[in-house]
Amino acid sequence: MLYTLENEKVKITISKQGAELHNITSKVDGTEYLWNRNKRYWSYSAPVLFPIVGKVKNGTYKVDGKEYNLPQHGLARLKEFEMIEKTDNKIIFELVASEETLKVYPYKFSLKIAYTLVENGVVTEYIVENTDNKMIYFSIGAHPAFMCPMVAGEIIDDYYFEFNEKENCDIIPISEQGYIKRERKQYLVDNNIIPLNFDVFKGDALVFDSLKSNKISLKSVNHDKVLTMDFTGFPYMGLWTKATGAPFVCIEPWYGHADFEDFDGELKDKAGIEKLEVGQKFNSAYTLTIK
């Protein structure tokens, strides 16, 4: 089932399946900014990554010595959420632990995802609550994909990413198996622009963990349509598309990342993992605006 929120400038739709954002449409000129889930390329538009980001080694991880299995990016994007609140400009969905989730993720939790319209965009908020009687461990992240090109007749080479600060930063390389390497590669030197082409992503996603910026924009050299994400507070950022030629790019703020290729420890020892005491809540949010 799809739900709609709209104001004078923007219209969004959200599905109960995965509480996933399906559309961000300009009501000024009809431009659709979010990827259309064409299965030829990628059947998602903005999946929520929980309770892992990326892959765990061989699809398995350990809690208190016991092995569990989770697919890439976890379970939330595969579950139907309950819509628990809706107003003219805000909607909230919730997923709670069940017998089914406990088989693959041995913690009791509540995950709420709230979407709030702003004048020319949407705020996406994550609220994780520990409803268990012990500490819980998790990662959470966003994986929205944006139309690139936005306008017919363009190609990806017409586009670029622009950070709001000049950066001197590395990227963390990804192995062919999709795990994080324990090495770094210099990427931006006193620069805030990443010109786009498919070769940029031939080694998989660009993963940053030391950005000064808190905003990134997707822009074209041909027009002034702009998609901007404010990812304040997120410690990791991934940028990705399929290097084989997909007409979208993803901007992915994360709390956590895939396993290191040599990691063999417990979930609680995983790099970037978040933890919550009994009864505590975790909050994070990012904002998408269109121009």
C-alpha positions as CSV (number, residue, x, y, z in Angstrom):
1,M,0.0,0.0,0.0
2,L,1.2,3.5,-0.9
3,Y,0.7,6.7,1.2
4,T,1.0,10.2,-0.2
5,L,2.1,13.5,1.4
6,E,2.2,16.7,-0.6
7,N,2.5,20.5,-0.3
8,E,2.6,23.3,-2.9
9,K,6.1,22.3,-4.1
10,V,6.7,18.6,-3.6
11,K,4.8,15.3,-3.5
12,I,6.1,12.1,-2.0
13,T,4.8,8.5,-1.8
14,I,5.9,5.9,0.7
15,S,5.2,2.1,0.7
16,K,4.4,0.0,3.7
17,Q,6.8,-2.5,2.3
18,G,10.1,-1.6,3.9
19,A,8.6,1.8,4.8
20,E,10.4,2.7,1.6
21,L,10.2,6.1,-0.1
22,H,8.9,5.6,-3.7
23,N,8.7,9.1,-5.1
24,I,10.0,12.6,-4.7
25,T,8.2,14.7,-7.3
26,S,8.5,18.4,-8.0
27,K,5.0,19.9,-8.3
28,V,6.5,22.9,-10.0
29,D,7.7,21.2,-13.2
30,G,6.9,17.5,-12.7
31,T,10.5,16.3,-12.3
32,E,10.8,12.9,-10.6
33,Y,14.0,12.8,-8.5
34,L,13.8,9.3,-7.0
35,W,14.7,6.2,-8.9
36,N,11.7,4.4,-10.4
37,R,12.6,0.8,-9.3
38,N,13.0,-0.5,-12.8
39,K,13.9,-4.1,-12.1
40,R,16.2,-4.2,-15.2
41,Y,18.7,-2.2,-13.1
42,W,17.6,-2.2,-9.4
43,S,14.2,-2.9,-7.9
44,Y,14.5,-0.6,-4.9
45,S,14.2,3.2,-4.6
46,A,15.3,4.0,-1.1
47,P,15.6,0.9,1.1
48,V,16.3,1.2,4.9
49,L,19.4,-0.7,6.0
50,F,18.8,-2.4,9.4
51,P,20.2,-4.0,11.5
52,I,23.3,-4.2,9.3
53,V,24.7,-2.0,6.5
54,G,26.3,-3.9,3.7
55,K,27.4,-7.5,4.1
56,V,28.4,-9.7,7.0
57,K,31.0,-12.3,6.2
58,N,29.4,-15.2,4.2
59,G,26.0,-13.9,5.3
60,T,26.6,-15.0,8.9
61,Y,27.5,-13.2,12.1
62,K,27.8,-14.2,15.8
63,V,26.0,-13.1,19.0
64,D,27.2,-14.8,22.2
65,G,28.9,-17.5,20.2
66,K,25.8,-18.4,18.2
67,E,25.7,-17.9,14.4
68,Y,22.8,-16.1,12.7
69,N,22.1,-15.4,9.0
70,L,21.2,-12.0,7.4
71,P,21.2,-11.0,3.8
72,Q,23.0,-7.9,2.6
73,H,21.6,-4.7,4.3
74,G,19.6,-6.7,6.8
75,L,15.9,-7.4,7.3
76,A,14.0,-4.1,7.3
77,R,13.7,-3.6,3.6
78,L,12.1,-7.0,3.3
79,K,9.4,-6.5,5.9
80,E,6.0,-4.8,5.9
81,F,5.8,-2.0,8.4
82,E,2.7,-0.8,10.2
83,M,1.6,2.8,9.6
84,I,1.0,4.2,13.1
85,E,0.5,7.9,12.6
86,K,-0.4,10.3,9.7
87,T,-1.0,14.0,9.5
88,D,-1.0,16.5,6.6
89,N,2.8,16.7,6.6
90,K,4.1,13.7,8.5
91,I,3.8,9.9,8.5
92,I,5.3,7.3,10.8
93,F,5.8,3.6,10.2
94,E,6.9,1.0,12.7
95,L,8.5,-2.5,12.6
96,V,8.8,-4.4,15.9
97,A,10.6,-7.6,16.7
98,S,8.7,-10.9,16.1
99,E,9.4,-14.6,16.4
100,E,10.4,-14.4,12.7
101,T,12.9,-11.6,13.2
102,L,14.4,-13.1,16.4
103,K,15.5,-16.1,14.3
104,V,17.8,-14.0,12.3
105,Y,18.5,-11.0,14.7
106,P,18.3,-12.1,18.4
107,Y,17.2,-8.7,19.8
108,K,13.9,-7.2,20.6
109,F,13.5,-3.7,19.1
110,S,11.2,-1.1,17.7
111,L,12.2,0.6,14.5
112,K,10.2,3.7,13.6
113,I,10.7,5.6,10.3
114,A,9.1,9.0,10.0
115,Y,8.8,11.1,6.9
116,T,8.1,14.9,7.3
117,L,7.5,17.2,4.4
118,V,9.4,20.5,4.4
119,E,8.8,23.3,2.0
120,N,10.8,21.8,-0.9
121,G,11.7,18.3,0.3
122,V,11.4,15.6,3.0
123,V,13.1,14.7,6.3
124,T,13.6,11.0,6.9
125,E,14.0,10.1,10.6
126,Y,15.1,6.8,12.1
127,I,14.1,5.9,15.7
128,V,15.5,2.6,17.1
129,E,14.3,1.6,20.6
130,N,15.7,-1.2,22.7
131,T,12.7,-3.2,23.9
132,D,14.8,-6.1,25.1
133,N,16.1,-6.9,28.6
134,K,19.8,-6.6,27.5
135,M,22.0,-4.3,25.4
136,I,21.3,-4.5,21.7
137,Y,23.7,-3.9,18.8
138,F,22.8,-2.7,15.3
139,S,23.7,-0.6,12.3
140,I,21.3,1.6,10.3
141,G,21.6,3.5,7.1
142,A,19.9,4.9,4.0
143,H,20.2,3.8,0.4
144,P,18.2,6.3,-1.7
145,A,18.7,6.2,-5.5
146,F,18.2,9.3,-7.6
147,M,17.5,9.7,-11.3
148,C,20.7,10.4,-13.1
149,P,20.1,11.7,-15.7
150,M,17.1,13.7,-14.4
151,V,16.4,15.0,-17.9
152,A,16.0,13.1,-21.2
153,G,18.9,13.3,-23.5
154,E,21.5,13.6,-20.8
155,I,24.1,11.0,-19.7
156,I,25.8,10.4,-16.3
157,D,28.8,12.3,-17.6
158,D,26.8,15.5,-17.5
159,Y,26.5,15.2,-13.7
160,Y,28.6,15.8,-10.7
161,F,28.5,15.6,-6.9
162,E,29.3,18.7,-4.9
163,F,30.1,18.7,-1.2
164,N,29.5,21.9,0.8
165,E,33.1,21.9,2.1
166,K,36.4,21.5,0.4
167,E,37.7,18.0,1.3
168,N,41.0,16.3,1.9
169,C,39.8,12.8,2.4
170,D,40.4,9.1,1.7
171,I,38.0,6.4,0.6
172,I,37.9,2.9,2.1
173,P,38.3,0.4,-0.8
174,I,35.8,-2.5,-1.1
175,S,36.9,-6.1,-2.0
176,E,35.4,-8.0,-5.0
177,Q,33.3,-9.9,-2.4
178,G,31.8,-6.7,-1.1
179,Y,33.7,-6.4,2.2
180,I,35.7,-3.4,3.5
181,K,39.4,-3.5,3.1
182,R,41.8,-2.5,5.9
183,E,43.5,0.1,3.7
184,R,42.8,3.6,2.5
185,K,43.1,5.4,-0.8
186,Q,43.5,9.1,-1.2
187,Y,40.6,10.6,-3.1
188,L,39.8,14.3,-2.7
189,V,42.6,16.8,-2.3
190,D,41.4,20.4,-1.4
191,N,38.3,19.7,-3.6
192,N,34.6,19.3,-3.2
193,I,33.6,18.1,-6.7
194,I,33.3,14.5,-8.0
195,P,32.6,14.5,-11.8
196,L,30.5,11.5,-12.6
197,N,31.0,8.7,-15.0
198,F,30.7,4.9,-14.7
199,D,34.4,4.4,-14.3
200,V,34.1,6.3,-10.9
201,F,32.3,3.2,-9.6
202,K,34.3,0.4,-11.2
203,G,35.7,-0.5,-7.8
204,D,32.2,-0.5,-6.2
205,A,30.9,2.3,-3.9
206,L,33.0,5.2,-2.8
207,V,33.0,4.9,1.0
208,F,34.0,8.0,3.1
209,D,34.5,8.1,6.9
210,S,36.2,11.5,7.4
211,L,34.2,14.1,5.6
212,K,34.0,17.7,6.9
213,S,30.9,18.3,4.8
214,N,27.4,17.7,6.1
215,K,25.7,18.3,2.7
216,I,26.1,16.8,-0.8
217,S,24.3,17.9,-4.0
218,L,23.7,16.1,-7.3
219,K,24.0,18.7,-10.1
220,S,24.1,18.8,-13.9
221,V,26.2,21.0,-16.2
222,N,23.1,21.6,-18.4
223,H,20.5,23.0,-16.0
224,D,19.8,24.2,-12.5
225,K,17.8,21.2,-11.1
226,V,19.5,20.2,-7.9
227,L,19.0,17.4,-5.4
228,T,20.7,18.1,-2.0
229,M,21.1,15.8,1.0
230,D,21.9,17.1,4.5
231,F,23.4,14.1,6.3
232,T,24.5,15.8,9.5
233,G,25.6,13.3,12.2
234,F,26.1,10.3,10.0
235,P,29.7,9.0,10.3
236,Y,29.9,7.1,7.0
237,M,28.9,8.1,3.5
238,G,28.6,5.8,0.5
239,L,28.2,6.9,-3.2
240,W,27.2,4.2,-5.7
241,T,25.7,3.1,-8.9
242,K,26.1,0.0,-11.1
243,A,29.2,0.6,-13.2
244,T,27.6,-1.5,-15.9
245,G,25.4,1.5,-16.7
246,A,22.4,2.2,-14.5
247,P,20.5,5.5,-14.9
248,F,20.7,6.4,-11.2
249,V,23.1,7.3,-8.4
250,C,22.8,6.5,-4.7
251,I,23.8,8.8,-1.8
252,E,24.0,6.6,1.3
253,P,24.5,8.0,4.8
254,W,25.3,5.2,7.3
255,Y,25.8,4.4,10.9
256,G,28.0,1.3,10.3
257,H,29.4,-0.5,7.2
258,A,30.1,-3.9,5.8
259,D,32.4,-6.3,7.6
260,F,36.1,-6.0,7.1
261,E,37.3,-8.7,4.9
262,D,39.3,-10.3,7.7
263,F,36.7,-9.8,10.5
264,D,35.6,-12.9,12.4
265,G,34.4,-11.5,15.7
266,E,31.0,-11.0,17.4
267,L,28.5,-8.4,16.3
268,K,29.2,-6.3,19.3
269,D,32.9,-6.0,18.2
270,K,32.0,-5.0,14.6
271,A,33.5,-1.7,13.5
272,G,31.0,1.1,13.4
273,I,28.3,-0.8,15.4
274,E,25.8,1.1,17.5
275,K,24.7,-0.1,20.9
276,L,21.6,0.7,23.0
277,E,21.0,0.2,26.7
278,V,17.6,-1.3,27.8
279,G,14.9,1.2,27.2
280,Q,17.1,3.7,25.3
281,K,16.3,5.2,21.9
282,F,18.6,6.1,19.0
283,N,17.6,9.0,16.7
284,S,19.1,10.1,13.4
285,A,17.7,11.9,10.4
286,Y,18.7,13.2,6.9
287,T,17.0,15.8,4.7
288,L,16.5,15.8,1.0
289,T,15.6,19.0,-0.8
290,I,15.0,19.7,-4.5
291,K,15.5,22.8,-6.6
